[in-house]
Amino acid sequence: QVELSESGGGSVQPGGSLRLSCVASRDTSSRRCMAWFRQAPNKEREGVAAVYTDGNVWYYAPTVKGRFTLSQDNAKKTLYLQMNGLTPDDYGMYYCAAQGPLFCSGDYLKSSAYSSWGQGTQVTVSS
C-alpha cells in the first residue's frame, strides 16, 4: 500500500481556481493509474481525472474536461490537479487514489478500481 496525502482545497467564488496536490509516501507504479475523485454530500464518488505516468496519458471526465488539468512531479512523488473555471457543481471532497488499473484500462474512473486512497481535501465554490 502507498499512503497518499492531499492538500490545496479551499473556498472560492464561481469562476475561481484551485490547485490540489497529492503526495505519495513512496514511488508508485508508473504503469498503474492514479486518479482524482470527488464526492458531494448524498452523491456517489465521481472520478474526474486519471493518469498513468509511464505513458503520459491523461483522462478527464466530460464534466471537467477543458477546465481541469493533471500534472505530476515525479521527483516529489506528487500529482497535481489544476482546477479552473470552478462552479458550484464542483463542490465536494476531493480524493487522490493510486494503484488503479494497469495503463488506466477498463473502469479507470470507478472508485472500486483503486486500492490506495488519501483522506481528502474539501473544495467549496460559492458566492
Secondary structure, 3 states (H helix, E strand, C coil): CCCEEEECCEEECCCCCEEEEEEECCCCCCCECEEEEEECCCCCCEEEEEEEHHHCEEEECCCCCCCEEEEEEHHHCEEEEEECCCCHHHCEEEEEEECCCECCCCCCCCHHHCCEECCCEEEEECC
